[in-house]
C-alpha cells in the first residue's frame, strides 16, 4: 500500500484540491449504466400475476470495456401476484432494468479528483464477491481507469473497473474466486498499467438458514448473511442442479436479511443457494421438499348461473386459485374463479350452459392444475 511519504503527499494534495475547489475532470463518456457510483437505475416493474419467472442474470459493477462504455446487463425482478385481476398465463421472462442492491456498509461520497503521480490506497485483503473502496491519486487523463485483476495477468479482460474522472474513493468488486490479485491504475490512451498494488481475495463469508423441510408449492422464509453485492440472489434448486433455470429466488439486500421463497412442486432433496452475479454458487444448504397435497370438494351438481361453495386443501401459494371449466378444457383455462388467499371455502358462479364440468385447484405461478373434482351444471 502507500508508503508514509506517499500517504503524506496524498493528504497534502487532497487538502490543496479541496481548498481550490478541486481540478476540473476532463470531458469523457459517462460510465456504463448500472455501475456502482453512477446514477441509480430504477427497479423494473414486472407483469402482475406472472410469479417469479424472471431470470436472475449477472449484474457486475461494470460489464463494458473501459474504452467502449455500454449499458450493463439487464437483471430481472420478481413479480408479485395481483388477486384483483383475472388469472393470466405467465409471460416469458422479461428483460428488465438493472437493479442496484445495497452494500453492507454505507458507501462513502466520492470527493474531488486528485491530480498527481499514480498512487492507490485500498485494503490488503477482502472477502470474495465483496464491494470495497479504493482511494487514488493519478494524472486523470482521458480514459484512465482503475481495475482489479488476477496477479500475473498482462492485460484487462472484462474485470470490474471505474473511470478515474468520477473522483475518489470509488468502488470495485472482488472476484468470486479467492487468490492473489492486483489493483491497477491504467493509462486510458494505451491500456497499459501505470501502477500495480497487490490485494488478496479471501474465502467467501456468508450463511443460509432455512427450515430443514418444506411442503411442495408452499412459501417459506430464509435468513441469510453475505456481501449483498449487486446481482447476488438466493434460490432453491434440486440436488445435482448445475445452474438456475426457473426456480423461486430473491435478491440479496443488506436491508432485508430475510427473504421468501416458494418450494417447487417436485418433492425430494433440494438445496438453498447463495449465488453471485457471475452465477457462481457461493453457498449451499440442504432442504427437503415433501410431497404436494391438494384437493377440491364441491357439490355433485349446481344450477346454471347459481353461486356455490368449493372447499379446498393445498399450498395456498401466491396466485393459487379455484376455478370451474368444461371437462377437457386446456390447462390454464378458467371461467368463474376465486383466489385461495381470500378464504376457504371459495365461492364460484356456475356457467350459463348446462353440461359436465370440473373444479380445479390451479397453482398460481405455473398455471398447473394440481387437483380436480367433477360437477354437473343443470
C-alpha positions as CSV (number, residue, x, y, z in Angstrom):
1,X,0.0,0.0,0.0
2,X,1.2,3.6,0.2
3,X,4.4,4.5,2.0
4,X,4.4,7.0,4.8
5,X,5.8,9.6,2.4
6,X,3.2,8.8,-0.3
7,X,0.4,8.9,2.2
8,X,1.6,12.4,3.4
9,X,1.7,13.5,-0.2
10,X,-1.8,12.3,-0.7
11,X,-3.1,14.1,2.3
12,X,-1.4,17.4,1.3
13,X,-2.6,17.1,-2.3
14,X,-6.2,16.3,-1.1
15,X,-6.2,19.4,1.1
16,X,-4.9,21.6,-1.7
17,X,-7.6,20.2,-4.1
18,X,-10.4,20.8,-1.6
19,X,-9.2,24.3,-0.8
20,X,-9.1,25.2,-4.5
21,X,-12.4,23.6,-5.3
22,X,-10.6,20.7,-7.0
23,X,-9.4,20.5,-10.6
24,X,-11.9,20.1,-13.4
25,X,-12.2,16.5,-14.7
26,X,-11.7,16.2,-18.4
27,X,-14.7,15.6,-20.6
28,X,-15.3,11.8,-21.0
29,X,-18.0,9.4,-21.8
30,X,-20.2,8.7,-18.8
31,X,-19.7,5.3,-17.0
32,X,-21.9,2.4,-18.1
33,X,-25.4,2.3,-16.7
34,X,-25.6,0.1,-13.6
35,X,-22.0,0.9,-12.5
36,X,-21.8,1.4,-8.7
37,X,-21.4,5.1,-8.2
38,X,-23.3,6.0,-11.4
39,X,-26.8,7.4,-11.4
40,X,-29.1,4.9,-9.6
41,X,-31.1,2.8,-12.1
42,X,-34.8,2.2,-11.4
43,X,-36.4,-1.0,-10.2
44,X,-38.2,-2.8,-13.0
45,X,-42.0,-3.3,-12.9
46,X,-42.8,-6.9,-13.7
47,X,-46.0,-8.2,-15.2
48,X,-48.7,-8.6,-12.4
49,X,-49.6,-12.1,-11.7
50,X,-46.6,-13.5,-13.5
51,X,-44.9,-15.0,-10.5
52,X,-41.2,-15.2,-10.0
53,X,-40.3,-16.3,-13.6
54,X,-37.7,-13.6,-14.3
55,X,-34.2,-14.8,-14.9
56,X,-31.5,-13.8,-12.3
57,X,-28.7,-12.7,-14.6
58,X,-25.2,-11.4,-14.0
59,X,-25.1,-7.9,-12.8
60,X,-21.4,-6.9,-12.4
61,X,-20.3,-3.5,-11.3
62,X,-19.3,-2.8,-14.9
63,X,-19.6,-5.1,-17.9
64,X,-18.4,-2.8,-20.7
65,X,-14.9,-2.2,-22.0
66,X,-13.2,0.9,-20.5
67,X,-12.7,2.1,-24.0
68,X,-16.2,1.4,-25.2
69,X,-18.8,2.1,-22.4
70,X,-22.1,0.3,-22.9
71,X,-25.2,-0.4,-20.8
72,X,-24.8,-3.1,-18.1
73,X,-26.5,-6.5,-18.5
74,X,-30.2,-6.4,-17.5
75,X,-31.3,-8.1,-14.4
76,X,-34.8,-9.4,-13.7
77,X,-37.2,-8.5,-11.0
78,X,-39.5,-11.0,-9.2
79,X,-43.2,-10.2,-9.7
80,X,-46.0,-10.3,-7.2
81,X,-49.5,-11.7,-7.7
82,X,-52.4,-9.3,-8.0
83,X,-55.5,-11.2,-6.8
84,X,-57.9,-8.5,-8.1
85,X,-57.1,-9.3,-11.7
86,X,-58.2,-12.4,-13.7
87,X,-55.6,-15.1,-13.8
88,X,-53.5,-15.0,-17.0
89,X,-50.8,-17.2,-18.4
90,X,-47.3,-16.3,-17.2
91,X,-45.4,-14.4,-19.9
92,X,-41.8,-15.2,-21.0
93,X,-39.1,-13.9,-18.6
94,X,-38.9,-10.1,-19.1
95,X,-35.8,-8.1,-19.8
96,X,-35.7,-5.5,-17.0
97,X,-33.8,-2.5,-15.8
98,X,-30.6,-3.3,-13.8
99,X,-31.3,-3.5,-10.1
100,X,-29.0,-1.7,-7.6
101,X,-28.6,-3.7,-4.4
102,X,-27.5,-2.0,-1.1
103,X,-24.0,-2.7,0.1
104,X,-23.4,-3.9,3.8
105,X,-21.7,-0.7,4.8
106,X,-22.7,2.9,3.9
107,X,-21.0,4.0,0.6
108,X,-18.6,7.0,1.0
109,X,-19.3,10.0,-1.1
110,X,-16.6,10.5,-3.8
111,X,-14.5,13.6,-3.3
112,X,-12.8,15.6,-5.9
113,X,-10.3,14.2,-8.5
114,X,-6.8,14.4,-7.1
115,X,-4.1,15.1,-9.7
116,X,-0.6,13.7,-9.2
117,X,1.6,10.7,-9.8
118,X,-0.3,7.4,-9.6
119,X,-1.0,6.2,-6.0
120,X,-3.6,3.7,-4.7
121,X,-4.8,3.1,-1.2
122,X,-7.0,0.0,-0.7
123,X,-7.4,-2.9,1.7
124,X,-4.7,-5.5,1.9
125,X,-7.4,-8.2,1.6
126,X,-11.1,-8.5,1.0
127,X,-13.6,-11.5,1.0
128,X,-14.8,-13.0,-2.3
129,X,-17.7,-11.3,-4.1
130,X,-17.4,-8.2,-2.0
131,X,-17.6,-4.5,-2.9
132,X,-14.8,-2.4,-1.4
133,X,-13.5,1.2,-1.9
134,X,-10.3,2.5,-3.5
135,X,-8.7,5.8,-2.8
136,X,-6.4,7.0,-5.5
137,X,-4.3,9.8,-6.9
138,X,-3.4,10.0,-10.6
139,X,-2.9,12.1,-13.7
140,X,-6.6,11.6,-14.5
141,X,-6.1,11.7,-18.3
142,X,-8.9,11.0,-20.7
143,X,-10.0,7.3,-20.3
144,X,-7.8,6.5,-17.3
145,X,-9.4,3.8,-15.2
146,X,-8.7,1.6,-12.1
147,X,-9.5,-2.2,-12.1
148,X,-8.8,-5.4,-10.2
149,X,-7.3,-8.4,-12.0
150,X,-5.7,-11.7,-11.1
151,X,-2.0,-11.4,-10.2
152,X,0.2,-12.2,-13.2
153,X,-2.3,-11.1,-15.9
154,X,-0.8,-8.9,-18.6
155,X,-4.0,-7.0,-19.7
156,X,-7.5,-6.1,-18.7
157,X,-10.1,-8.7,-19.8
158,X,-13.5,-7.5,-18.6
159,X,-12.9,-7.3,-14.9
160,X,-14.7,-4.7,-12.7
161,X,-13.3,-1.2,-13.1
162,X,-14.2,2.5,-12.7
163,X,-13.0,5.6,-14.6
164,X,-10.9,8.0,-12.6
165,X,-12.8,11.1,-13.5
166,X,-15.5,10.1,-11.0
167,X,-13.4,11.3,-8.0
168,X,-12.1,9.3,-5.0
169,X,-12.9,7.0,-3.4
170,X,-14.7,4.7,-5.8
171,X,-15.9,1.0,-5.6
172,X,-14.6,-2.2,-7.0
173,X,-16.0,-5.7,-6.6
174,X,-13.7,-8.7,-5.7
175,X,-13.7,-11.9,-7.7
176,X,-15.8,-14.9,-6.5
177,X,-12.5,-16.9,-6.6
178,X,-10.1,-16.5,-3.7
179,X,-6.5,-15.8,-4.5
180,X,-3.9,-13.2,-5.2
181,X,-5.0,-10.1,-7.2
182,X,-3.7,-6.7,-8.2
183,X,-5.4,-3.3,-8.4
184,X,-4.2,-1.4,-11.5
185,X,-4.1,2.3,-12.4
186,X,-4.4,2.0,-16.2
187,X,-3.4,4.6,-18.8
188,X,-6.6,5.1,-20.9
189,X,-4.6,6.1,-24.0
190,X,-2.7,2.8,-24.4
191,X,-4.4,0.4,-21.9
192,X,-1.1,-0.2,-20.0
193,X,-0.9,-0.3,-16.2
194,X,1.0,2.7,-14.7
195,X,0.7,1.3,-11.2
196,X,0.0,-2.2,-9.7
197,X,-0.9,-2.8,-6.0
198,X,-1.3,-6.3,-4.5
199,X,-4.5,-7.4,-2.8
200,X,-5.7,-10.8,-1.5
201,X,-9.2,-12.1,-2.1
202,X,-10.1,-14.4,0.9
203,X,-12.8,-17.1,1.0
204,X,-16.5,-16.0,0.8
205,X,-18.1,-15.1,4.1
206,X,-21.9,-15.8,4.4
207,X,-24.6,-18.1,5.7
208,X,-28.1,-19.5,4.8
209,X,-30.7,-20.6,7.4
210,X,-33.9,-22.1,6.2
211,X,-36.2,-24.9,7.5
212,X,-35.0,-28.5,7.2
213,X,-38.1,-29.4,5.2
214,X,-41.0,-27.6,3.4
215,X,-44.1,-28.8,1.7
216,X,-44.1,-28.6,-2.1
217,X,-45.6,-25.4,-3.5
218,X,-45.6,-23.5,-0.2
219,X,-43.8,-20.3,0.7
220,X,-41.1,-20.2,3.4
221,X,-38.5,-17.8,4.8
222,X,-34.8,-18.0,4.5
223,X,-32.4,-15.9,6.7
224,X,-29.0,-15.2,5.2
225,X,-25.8,-13.2,5.6
226,X,-23.4,-12.3,2.9
227,X,-21.8,-9.3,1.0
228,X,-25.1,-8.4,-0.8
229,X,-23.1,-7.4,-3.8
230,X,-25.1,-6.2,-6.9
231,X,-26.9,-9.1,-8.5
232,X,-26.4,-11.6,-5.7
233,X,-29.5,-13.7,-5.0
234,X,-30.8,-16.7,-3.0
235,X,-32.7,-19.6,-4.6
236,X,-33.8,-23.2,-4.2
237,X,-32.6,-26.0,-6.5
238,X,-32.8,-29.8,-6.8
239,X,-29.7,-31.6,-5.6
240,X,-27.5,-32.1,-8.6
241,X,-28.5,-29.0,-10.5
242,X,-25.7,-27.1,-12.1
243,X,-27.4,-23.7,-12.7
244,X,-30.6,-21.7,-12.0
245,X,-33.3,-22.5,-14.5
246,X,-36.7,-21.1,-13.4
247,X,-36.9,-21.6,-9.7
248,X,-38.1,-19.2,-7.0
249,X,-35.5,-16.6,-5.9
250,X,-35.0,-13.3,-4.2
251,X,-32.2,-10.7,-4.4
252,X,-29.8,-10.3,-1.5
253,X,-30.0,-6.9,0.1
254,X,-28.4,-5.9,3.3
255,X,-31.5,-4.0,4.3
256,X,-33.6,-7.2,4.2
257,X,-31.6,-10.1,5.8
258,X,-34.6,-12.5,5.4
259,X,-36.3,-13.4,2.1
260,X,-39.2,-15.5,1.0
261,X,-39.0,-18.5,-1.5
262,X,-41.7,-20.8,-2.9
263,X,-40.9,-24.5,-2.8
264,X,-41.1,-26.3,-6.2
265,X,-43.9,-28.7,-6.9
266,X,-41.4,-31.6,-7.3
267,X,-40.6,-33.2,-4.0
268,X,-37.2,-34.6,-2.9
269,X,-33.8,-33.4,-1.9
270,X,-33.1,-29.8,-2.7
271,X,-30.5,-27.1,-1.8
272,X,-30.7,-23.4,-0.9
273,X,-28.1,-21.5,-2.9
274,X,-26.5,-18.1,-2.4
275,X,-25.5,-17.1,-6.0
276,X,-23.1,-14.3,-7.0
277,X,-23.8,-12.1,-10.1
278,X,-21.4,-14.1,-12.2
279,X,-23.7,-17.2,-11.5
280,X,-21.1,-18.8,-9.1
281,X,-22.8,-20.7,-6.3
282,X,-21.1,-19.4,-3.2
283,X,-23.1,-21.3,-0.5
284,X,-25.3,-24.5,-0.5
285,X,-27.6,-25.7,2.4
286,X,-29.7,-28.9,2.2
287,X,-33.5,-28.7,2.4
288,X,-36.2,-31.5,1.8
289,X,-39.3,-30.7,-0.2
290,X,-42.1,-33.0,0.9
291,X,-44.8,-34.3,-1.5
292,X,-47.6,-32.0,-2.7
293,X,-51.1,-32.3,-1.1
294,X,-54.1,-30.6,-2.7
295,X,-57.8,-31.3,-3.2
296,X,-61.1,-29.6,-4.2
297,X,-64.5,-30.6,-2.9
298,X,-67.9,-29.3,-4.1
299,X,-71.5,-30.3,-4.7
300,X,-72.1,-33.0,-7.3
301,X,-74.3,-30.6,-9.3
302,X,-75.3,-26.9,-9.4
303,X,-77.9,-24.8,-11.2
304,X,-76.9,-22.6,-14.2
305,X,-75.8,-19.1,-13.0
306,X,-76.0,-20.0,-9.3
307,X,-73.4,-19.4,-6.7
308,X,-71.9,-22.4,-4.9
309,X,-69.1,-23.2,-2.5
310,X,-65.9,-25.2,-3.0
311,X,-63.7,-26.4,-0.2
312,X,-60.1,-26.9,-0.9
313,X,-56.7,-28.0,0.6
314,X,-53.4,-27.1,-1.0
315,X,-50.3,-25.0,-0.7
316,X,-52.2,-21.6,-0.8
317,X,-49.2,-20.1,-2.6
318,X,-49.3,-16.6,-4.0
319,X,-51.7,-16.6,-7.0
320,X,-53.3,-20.0,-6.4
321,X,-56.9,-20.1,-7.4
322,X,-60.0,-22.3,-7.7
323,X,-62.0,-22.3,-10.9
324,X,-64.6,-24.2,-12.9
325,X,-64.1,-25.3,-16.5
326,X,-65.7,-27.6,-19.1
327,X,-64.3,-31.2,-18.9
328,X,-61.3,-31.4,-21.1
329,X,-60.6,-27.7,-21.2
330,X,-57.0,-26.7,-21.9
331,X,-54.6,-26.3,-19.0
332,X,-54.7,-22.7,-17.8
333,X,-58.4,-22.2,-18.8
334,X,-60.8,-20.7,-16.4
335,X,-64.3,-19.4,-16.0
336,X,-65.5,-18.2,-12.6
337,X,-62.6,-18.3,-10.2
338,X,-61.5,-17.3,-6.6
339,X,-58.0,-16.9,-5.2
340,X,-57.3,-19.3,-2.3
341,X,-55.8,-16.4,-0.2
342,X,-59.4,-15.0,0.1
343,X,-60.6,-17.9,2.2
344,X,-61.9,-21.5,2.4
345,X,-64.4,-22.4,1.1
346,X,-64.2,-20.5,-2.1
347,X,-67.4,-19.2,-3.8
348,X,-67.8,-19.7,-7.6
349,X,-70.6,-19.0,-10.1
350,X,-71.9,-21.8,-12.3
351,X,-71.7,-21.3,-16.1
352,X,-74.9,-20.4,-18.0
353,X,-74.6,-23.6,-20.2
354,X,-75.6,-27.0,-18.8
355,X,-73.1,-29.9,-19.1
356,X,-70.3,-31.7,-17.5
357,X,-67.6,-29.5,-15.8
358,X,-64.8,-29.9,-13.4
359,X,-63.5,-27.9,-10.4
360,X,-59.7,-27.2,-10.5
361,X,-57.1,-26.1,-8.0
362,X,-54.6,-24.2,-10.1
363,X,-51.1,-23.4,-8.9
364,X,-50.6,-19.7,-9.5
365,X,-47.1,-19.3,-10.6
366,X,-47.1,-22.1,-13.3
367,X,-50.9,-22.3,-14.0
368,X,-50.6,-26.0,-13.4
369,X,-53.7,-27.9,-12.2
370,X,-52.9,-29.9,-9.1
371,X,-56.3,-31.2,-8.0
372,X,-59.7,-31.7,-9.8
373,X,-63.3,-32.8,-9.0
374,X,-66.3,-33.4,-11.2
375,X,-69.5,-31.3,-11.2
376,X,-72.7,-31.3,-13.3
377,X,-74.4,-28.0,-14.2
378,X,-78.1,-28.4,-14.7
